[in-house]
Structure formats: structure tokens, C-alpha cells
């Protein structure tokens, strides 16, 4: 059985379609991410699962029960909000135990449970503080403990880390994932941050304009994007328009430039087309000064326009036949010292690392 089933879900606000024909099954214990740009419908879906919004049409089932018209307080879900939503006049302990108090649980039981969950999120020594005495990361831990203490079947997280600084956000990613795995709770996490999704998710649902673009594991989404939107939204991608030479069942031959043809895997039909798009990840391209080439690879000659230091990597911007190609080099600063902006360089590419990018309306 699935913990959550979304069946042909639609949500319309007057003339605006927020969610269109979304169907999705989420397994027990799965950590699923809804990822997409602002306004793509991901938060609306989360709110329909939690009962804060009613579907215009379609159905939400949780543990086999149709909850589409059941209010939030009667659902087996719990939500962690972006702004924490803590009671300012209550202590950390009182905030965490609030849900149990509303259920009329005995005070001794509440005290024991609060202690247990505060220890789980590393706040046992802050139980008597008030929210205004806490850092942003501590407030988020309180909100997480409050959501988990009621033992929800489904934990909903609405961009819970967006208000935190980068270092703290990275730390909280690890903590949330650790606790989710420890409790084996089904969790649905909304974010527009691709790094969060890739680092934490079991599966990712890519949303665009109210519809699902692709569902897959982080590696499937990153290495095998099924649409141009997905390949562009998740990670960096270089796109090159190429001449279509021929297509077989397994490979498509494309022409990158004069006398430079490569075979890439055929992922979809390109019948009646003369131009196709291929994608190459920046980390799959190697910049070199000499025109030597490794076995099975090709060389593209371009002009080095800019070198950017990004800490753990160097980013080269190289122009090639009117295209700006981004190359990410993890080799260190010493390699960059050998290059000068405006010089001609060669980019070594293995055709196996090139992806044939479908148009949005291609039949995949």
C-alpha cells in the first residue's frame, strides 16, 4: 500500500490553473521532494495533502482513505512551515508538546515524549527558553520536533530551510534526513533548491507550470533528464543546436560543426527534424591548450573568455561557434594559472557524456 496517493489532482483559482492533472504515489517511509520554480504548484500540492487547500477536482488518499474533504486536524499529517510558526509566549517544551496537549494526553506522558524528541533534535538543554531566545536553526529544530511528536503518518515540509544561511542549511539537511530515516516516516519536502533535493531525496518530482515534468531518483533526474526544462533546471547544462544527420534505433548521429560528427544515444524520436539539441554537463568537458585528444573523444576549438574562481572549482567560459560553453574544472587553481583570457583553447568531450535533449512536446 502507498502512504499517499494523488489521483488526477487539479486546483484552479478563478482563471489560474495552479495544479493540473497530477497523479502520484508515495511509498511508506519514502522521502519525496517536490522541486520546481516559484509558482509551479508544488506548495499547492503540499497544502492539498495537508488539508489546507481542497482540490478543485481529483482525490487525495492517505493510507488508503480518501481525505480530499477532511480538515487538517483530522488528517494523519503534520507540517513544518517555512516561518516555523512557533508560539512566542510558550517555551520550547510547551511548543513541542502542544499537539499532545490538544489530544488530552496525560502530562507525565507529554513530559517524557517532549524530552525524547528534544533529545532527538539536539535541544534537550534549551527546553525552558522562548522562541525569541533561539537562533534560526534552533527554531527549525523545535518546529521539526513539534511536527514529529504527534507521530504523523506523513510529514510535510514546506521550504523549511529557506530562511537559514548556507552553512546552517547544509547542517539541517543532514539532520532532517537522519531523523527521517531513523523514524522511517513518510516525508514530502517542497523546495526550489535543486541542491537540497539532490542531496536528500529518495525520489524527486520536477514540477513546471502546475504539471509534473519528470519523476525519478536524484541520479536519474541529473543524468537522464527527459525534457529540456528538467535538464536546464537541475544543475548546469550546456545546450548546442546540431544538424541531424541520421537516426537509428539506438543512436543518433549529429553534426556539431564542420567535419565533427558524433553518435549519441537515441532517447526519443526525431522524425521530420533537421535540427536537434544536445546537452553536456560542465563537469564533463575538459579544457586543454594542446590539440591532443583521448581515445573515443572529440575536440572543439574555442576562445577562453573568462575564468571564475568558485572555491572548490574553476569555471571557464569558452565561446564556440556563437555559443557560450561553461566548463567546470575541479583540478585546482594551479591549472588556471596556465591559461589567459582571450586565448584559444580546446575542449575535450566524450560523446558518451552528451545527451539528446527532447523538446517539451516530444513523444518520450
C-alpha positions as CSV (number, residue, x, y, z in Angstrom):
1,X,0.0,0.0,0.0
2,X,1.1,3.6,-0.7
3,X,1.0,6.1,2.2
4,X,-0.1,8.9,-0.2
5,X,-1.9,8.7,-3.5
6,X,-2.7,11.7,-5.6
7,X,-5.3,10.9,-8.3
8,X,-5.8,13.3,-11.2
9,X,-5.4,16.2,-8.9
10,X,-6.4,19.7,-10.1
11,X,-6.5,23.1,-8.4
12,X,-7.9,26.2,-10.0
13,X,-8.1,29.7,-8.6
14,X,-10.6,31.6,-10.7
15,X,-8.8,31.7,-14.1
16,X,-5.4,30.5,-12.8
17,X,-4.6,26.8,-13.0
18,X,-2.2,26.1,-10.1
19,X,-2.1,22.3,-10.4
20,X,-3.1,20.3,-13.5
21,X,-3.8,16.6,-13.7
22,X,-1.2,15.5,-11.1
23,X,-1.2,11.8,-10.3
24,X,1.5,10.4,-7.9
25,X,2.0,7.5,-5.5
26,X,4.3,7.8,-2.5
27,X,5.5,4.7,-0.6
28,X,5.7,4.2,3.1
29,X,8.9,5.6,4.5
30,X,9.9,7.4,1.3
31,X,11.5,10.9,1.3
32,X,10.0,12.6,-1.7
33,X,10.8,16.1,-3.0
34,X,8.6,18.4,-4.9
35,X,11.1,20.6,-6.8
36,X,10.4,23.5,-9.2
37,X,10.5,27.2,-9.7
38,X,8.2,29.6,-7.8
39,X,4.6,29.4,-8.9
40,X,4.9,25.8,-10.3
41,X,2.3,24.3,-8.0
42,X,4.5,22.4,-5.6
43,X,3.3,24.2,-2.4
44,X,-0.3,23.9,-3.5
45,X,0.1,20.2,-3.8
46,X,1.5,20.0,-0.3
47,X,-1.3,22.1,1.1
48,X,-3.9,19.8,-0.6
49,X,-2.2,16.8,1.0
50,X,-2.2,18.5,4.4
51,X,-5.9,19.7,4.1
52,X,-5.1,23.4,4.0
53,X,-6.5,23.5,0.4
54,X,-9.3,21.5,-1.2
55,X,-8.8,20.1,-4.7
56,X,-10.9,21.5,-7.4
57,X,-11.2,18.0,-8.8
58,X,-9.3,14.8,-8.1
59,X,-8.6,12.9,-5.0
60,X,-6.0,12.7,-2.1
61,X,-5.7,9.4,-0.4
62,X,-3.6,8.8,2.7
63,X,-3.1,5.2,3.8
64,X,-5.9,4.2,1.6
65,X,-8.5,6.7,2.9
66,X,-10.0,9.5,0.7
67,X,-9.2,12.6,2.7
68,X,-9.9,15.2,0.0
69,X,-12.6,16.9,2.1
70,X,-11.3,16.1,5.6
71,X,-10.0,19.1,7.6
72,X,-6.2,19.3,8.5
73,X,-6.7,18.5,12.2
74,X,-8.4,15.2,11.3
75,X,-5.6,14.0,9.0
76,X,-2.6,11.9,10.0
77,X,-0.2,14.6,8.7
78,X,2.0,17.2,10.3
79,X,3.6,20.2,8.7
80,X,6.8,22.1,9.2
81,X,6.4,25.6,7.8
82,X,9.0,27.9,6.3
83,X,8.5,30.6,9.0
84,X,8.4,28.0,11.9
85,X,5.0,29.2,13.2
86,X,6.1,28.8,16.9
87,X,4.0,30.3,19.7
88,X,6.1,33.2,21.0
89,X,4.6,33.1,24.5
90,X,5.3,29.4,25.0
91,X,8.6,27.7,26.0
92,X,10.4,25.3,23.7
93,X,8.9,22.4,25.8
94,X,5.4,23.9,25.5
95,X,5.7,24.4,21.8
96,X,6.9,20.9,21.2
97,X,4.2,19.3,23.4
98,X,1.3,21.4,22.1
99,X,-0.1,18.8,19.8
100,X,-0.1,16.2,22.5
101,X,-1.8,18.6,24.9
102,X,-4.5,19.2,22.4
103,X,-5.1,15.5,22.4
104,X,-5.6,15.5,26.2
105,X,-2.6,13.2,26.7
106,X,-1.5,12.9,30.4
107,X,1.0,15.5,31.4
108,X,3.6,12.9,32.6
109,X,3.4,11.2,29.1
110,X,3.8,14.6,27.4
111,X,6.8,15.5,29.5
112,X,8.5,12.2,28.7
113,X,7.7,12.5,25.0
114,X,8.9,16.1,24.8
115,X,12.2,15.1,26.5
116,X,12.6,12.3,23.9
117,X,12.0,14.5,20.9
118,X,14.1,17.4,22.1
119,X,17.0,15.0,22.6
120,X,16.4,13.7,19.1
121,X,16.8,17.2,17.6
122,X,19.6,18.2,20.0
123,X,17.8,20.7,22.1
124,X,17.3,19.0,25.4
125,X,19.2,21.8,27.3
126,X,17.0,24.6,25.8
127,X,13.6,23.3,26.9
128,X,12.8,26.3,29.0
129,X,13.8,29.0,26.5
130,X,11.3,31.1,24.4
131,X,11.4,31.3,20.6
132,X,12.9,34.9,20.7
133,X,15.9,33.4,22.6
134,X,16.7,30.9,19.8
135,X,18.7,31.0,16.6
136,X,17.0,30.3,13.3
137,X,18.4,26.8,13.2
138,X,17.2,26.1,16.8
139,X,13.7,27.4,15.9
140,X,13.6,25.0,12.9
141,X,14.6,22.1,15.2
142,X,11.8,23.0,17.6
143,X,9.3,23.1,14.7
144,X,10.5,19.7,13.5
145,X,10.2,18.1,17.0
146,X,6.7,19.6,17.3
147,X,5.7,18.1,14.0
148,X,7.1,14.7,14.8
149,X,5.9,14.2,18.3
150,X,2.4,13.5,17.2
151,X,3.7,10.6,15.2
152,X,2.2,11.6,11.8
153,X,1.9,9.1,9.0
154,X,3.1,11.8,6.7
155,X,5.4,14.6,7.5
156,X,5.1,17.7,5.2
157,X,7.9,20.2,4.9
158,X,7.3,23.5,3.1
159,X,10.7,25.0,2.2
160,X,11.7,24.7,5.9
161,X,15.4,25.7,5.3
162,X,15.0,28.7,3.0
163,X,15.3,31.2,5.9
164,X,18.7,29.8,7.0
165,X,22.2,30.8,6.0
166,X,24.1,28.4,3.7
167,X,26.2,26.7,6.4
168,X,23.3,26.1,8.7
169,X,21.1,24.9,5.8
170,X,23.7,22.3,4.9
171,X,23.8,21.1,8.6
172,X,20.0,20.9,8.8
173,X,19.8,18.9,5.6
174,X,21.8,16.2,7.3
175,X,19.8,16.4,10.5
176,X,16.4,16.2,8.8
177,X,17.5,13.3,6.6
178,X,19.0,11.4,9.6
179,X,15.8,11.8,11.7
180,X,13.5,10.9,8.8
181,X,15.5,7.7,8.2
182,X,15.6,6.9,12.0
183,X,11.8,7.2,12.3
184,X,11.0,5.8,8.8
185,X,8.3,8.4,8.5
186,X,7.0,9.2,5.0
187,X,8.1,12.7,4.2
188,X,7.2,15.2,1.4
189,X,9.6,18.2,1.1
190,X,8.8,21.2,-1.0
191,X,11.8,23.2,-2.3
192,X,13.1,25.3,-5.2
193,X,16.7,24.4,-4.3
194,X,18.0,21.7,-6.5
195,X,21.0,21.0,-4.2
196,X,18.6,20.2,-1.3
197,X,16.6,17.8,-3.5
198,X,19.7,16.0,-4.9
199,X,21.3,15.7,-1.5
200,X,18.3,14.4,0.5
201,X,15.6,12.8,-1.7
202,X,14.8,9.2,-2.4
203,X,12.8,10.5,-5.4
204,X,12.3,13.9,-6.9
205,X,9.2,15.2,-8.7
206,X,10.0,18.1,-11.0
207,X,7.1,20.5,-11.4
208,X,6.6,23.1,-14.1
209,X,3.5,25.3,-14.6
210,X,1.3,23.1,-12.5
211,X,2.3,19.8,-14.1
212,X,4.8,17.0,-13.5
213,X,7.8,17.2,-15.9
214,X,9.6,14.1,-14.6
215,X,9.8,11.7,-11.6
216,X,13.0,9.9,-10.7
217,X,15.8,9.3,-8.2
218,X,18.4,12.1,-7.9
219,X,20.8,10.3,-10.2
220,X,18.1,9.7,-12.8
221,X,17.0,13.3,-12.8
222,X,20.5,14.6,-13.1
223,X,22.0,12.2,-15.6
224,X,18.9,11.4,-17.6
225,X,16.7,14.5,-17.8
226,X,13.6,13.7,-20.0
227,X,12.9,17.3,-21.1
228,X,14.9,20.5,-21.8
229,X,13.2,22.1,-18.8
230,X,14.5,19.4,-16.4
231,X,18.0,19.4,-17.9
232,X,18.2,23.2,-17.5
233,X,16.6,23.5,-14.1
234,X,18.6,20.7,-12.3
235,X,22.3,21.5,-12.4
236,X,24.1,23.4,-15.1
237,X,23.8,22.3,-18.7
238,X,25.4,23.4,-22.0
239,X,23.0,23.3,-24.9
240,X,24.2,23.0,-28.5
241,X,22.0,23.1,-31.6
242,X,23.2,20.4,-34.0
243,X,22.4,19.2,-37.5
244,X,20.6,15.9,-37.5
245,X,22.5,13.5,-39.8
246,X,20.7,10.2,-39.2
247,X,18.9,8.3,-36.6
248,X,19.0,4.6,-35.9
249,X,17.2,2.6,-33.2
250,X,19.9,3.1,-30.6
251,X,22.0,6.0,-31.8
252,X,21.5,9.4,-33.4
253,X,24.3,11.0,-35.5
254,X,24.6,14.7,-35.1
255,X,27.0,17.3,-36.6
256,X,28.4,19.8,-34.1
257,X,30.5,21.7,-36.6
258,X,32.1,21.2,-40.0
259,X,33.8,17.7,-40.0
260,X,32.7,17.0,-36.4
261,X,30.1,14.3,-36.1
262,X,29.2,12.3,-33.0
263,X,26.8,9.5,-32.2
264,X,24.6,10.0,-29.1
265,X,22.1,7.6,-27.5
266,X,18.6,7.8,-29.1
267,X,16.2,8.6,-26.3
268,X,13.3,9.7,-28.4
269,X,12.1,10.0,-32.0
270,X,13.4,12.9,-34.1
271,X,11.5,12.1,-37.3
272,X,11.0,15.0,-39.7
273,X,13.6,17.2,-37.9
274,X,16.7,18.7,-39.3
275,X,18.0,20.3,-36.1
276,X,18.3,18.7,-32.6
277,X,19.6,19.8,-29.3
278,X,22.3,18.0,-27.3
279,X,23.3,18.8,-23.7
280,X,26.7,18.5,-22.0
281,X,27.2,19.0,-18.3
282,X,30.1,21.5,-17.5
283,X,32.0,18.9,-15.4
284,X,32.0,16.5,-18.4
285,X,34.2,18.9,-20.5
286,X,38.0,19.1,-20.2
287,X,39.8,22.3,-21.3
288,X,43.3,21.9,-22.7
289,X,45.8,24.1,-24.6
290,X,47.2,21.4,-27.0
291,X,45.1,19.7,-29.6
292,X,45.8,16.2,-28.3
293,X,42.7,14.0,-27.7
294,X,41.9,10.9,-25.7
295,X,40.6,7.7,-27.3
296,X,37.0,8.0,-28.3
297,X,36.8,11.7,-27.6
298,X,36.4,14.8,-29.8
299,X,38.0,18.3,-29.6
300,X,36.1,21.6,-30.1
301,X,38.2,24.7,-30.5
302,X,37.0,27.9,-28.8
303,X,38.1,31.1,-27.2
304,X,38.6,31.4,-23.5
305,X,36.6,34.4,-22.4
306,X,36.6,34.3,-18.6
307,X,37.9,32.2,-15.7
308,X,35.9,32.4,-12.4
309,X,37.2,31.1,-9.1
310,X,34.3,29.3,-7.2
311,X,36.2,27.8,-4.3
312,X,36.1,24.1,-4.9
313,X,36.2,24.6,-8.7
314,X,37.2,26.8,-11.5
315,X,34.6,27.8,-14.1
316,X,35.8,28.5,-17.7
317,X,33.6,30.4,-20.1
318,X,34.5,29.4,-23.7
319,X,32.9,30.6,-26.9
320,X,32.3,28.1,-29.6
321,X,30.6,29.0,-32.9
322,X,28.5,31.6,-31.2
323,X,27.7,29.5,-28.1
324,X,29.0,30.2,-24.6
325,X,30.2,26.9,-23.1
326,X,30.6,26.6,-19.4
327,X,33.4,24.2,-18.2
328,X,33.8,23.3,-14.5
329,X,37.3,22.2,-13.6
330,X,37.9,20.7,-10.2
331,X,41.7,20.5,-10.9
332,X,42.6,23.5,-8.8
333,X,43.9,27.0,-9.1
334,X,47.3,25.8,-10.5
335,X,45.7,24.7,-13.8
336,X,44.1,28.1,-14.2
337,X,47.4,29.9,-13.9
338,X,48.4,28.3,-17.2
339,X,45.6,30.0,-19.1
340,X,44.9,33.5,-20.1
341,X,41.6,35.0,-21.0
342,X,41.2,35.6,-24.8
343,X,43.4,32.7,-25.8
344,X,42.2,29.8,-28.0
345,X,41.7,26.5,-26.2
346,X,40.4,23.1,-26.9
347,X,37.5,21.4,-25.2
348,X,37.7,17.6,-25.0
349,X,34.3,15.8,-24.9
350,X,33.4,12.2,-24.8
351,X,30.3,11.6,-26.9
352,X,29.0,9.2,-24.3
353,X,28.6,12.2,-22.0
354,X,26.3,14.0,-24.5
355,X,22.6,13.9,-24.0
356,X,20.0,14.2,-26.7
357,X,17.5,16.7,-25.3
358,X,13.9,16.3,-26.2
359,X,11.7,19.3,-27.0
360,X,8.9,19.8,-24.5
361,X,6.3,18.2,-26.7
362,X,8.4,15.3,-27.9
363,X,6.9,11.9,-27.5
364,X,9.2,10.4,-24.9
